[in-house]
Amino acid sequence: MKKNILFALAVILLAGVIAVTRVMTRTEGTTARVEITDAETITLPLDKDGTYEISEGKLPVTLEVSEGRIRFINSRCPDHICEGYGWLSKEHDQAVCMPAGVVVSVEKGA
């Protein structure tokens, strides 16, 4: 019984160390992939500031790129959860607007 508890604690500790290491070593992304339901995927460079209106989805959304980051700034969805994600800048950061069918993912680029 005691060995099982020690083994479980060791596994939990190892998982925690791996998770913290992955978060601490993420790099800045260089592009944002914008996937739109039933439409073509768009790639936006994060080094060019601008505002992008995405109207190809189920509902229109507005994205803002500034200082190597991207975020949802407006959506016509009822709950606006996507706007609460805030700025995305690290590789693998992701924000989703489910009602609009839009997913934004930060990538390292080519």
N, C-alpha and C positions, 0 to 999 in steps of 0.2 A: 504494500500500500504506500509506504513512504517513498519507494523508488519511483512509483507512478507519479506521485506528486512532484518529485524532483525533476523527472523527465518532462512533465508538462510545463513546469516553470522554465526549464532550459529552452524548450521549444518557443514559448512565449517571448522570452528574452531575446532569442536569436531573431525571431520575426520582427521584434521591435527595433533591433539594431539594423536589420536590413532595410526596414521602412524609413528610418531616420537617415540612413546613408543615402538612399535613393532621393529623398527630398532635398538633402543638403547638397548633392552633387548635380542637380539639374542645371542645364545651361540655358542661356537666353535663346529664345527662338528667333528666326529670321523671317519666317513667313507665317501666314494664317491660312488654313484651308477652311473654306466655307462650303459645307455640304448642304444642299437644298433638296428637299423631297421633290421628286419628279422634275428636276432641273439639273443643269450641268454644274459641277463643282467649280468654285472660283478660288483662285489663289491670290492673296493680297500680300504685297511686301510690307514688312513692319518698319522699314526705314524711310517710308514716304508717308508723311502725315496726311490725313484726309478723312472725309466723311463719305460713307457708302450707303446708298439706298438699295436694299435688296427687296425687290418686289416679285421675284419669281416663285417664292414660297406660297404656302397657304394663306399667310398674312404678311403684310409688309413689315420689315424691320430696318433699323438704321444702325450701322456699325461705325465706330470712330477708331481711327488709328492715330496714335500720338506717342512720340518718344519711344518707339520700339514696342508698343503695347497695343492691344485691341480690346474693345468692349462693346456690348450692346448699349445704345443710348436711348433707343425708342423701339417699342413694339406695340402693335395693336391688339396683342393678346389680352385676356381679361385679368391676369394676375401679375404680369411684369416680373416674374421670377428671374428671367434671363438678365434683366438690368441689374439685379442684385449680385450677380457674380463678380462685378467689378472688372478691374483690369486683368488681362491675361498677357503674360510675357515669357513665361518659362516654357521650355519644350514639354509637350504633353499636357499643358493646361487646356481646359475645355469648358465651353459654356454651351447650353442648349436652350432653344426656345421650342418646346414641344408643340404648342398650338400652331406656330408658323412653319414648323418642319425645317428649322435651320440649326445646324451644329457648327460651331467655330472651334477649331483646334489649332494650337500653336505648334509649328514644326521647325526643325533645324534648317530645312531647305536644301537645295542642291549644292 
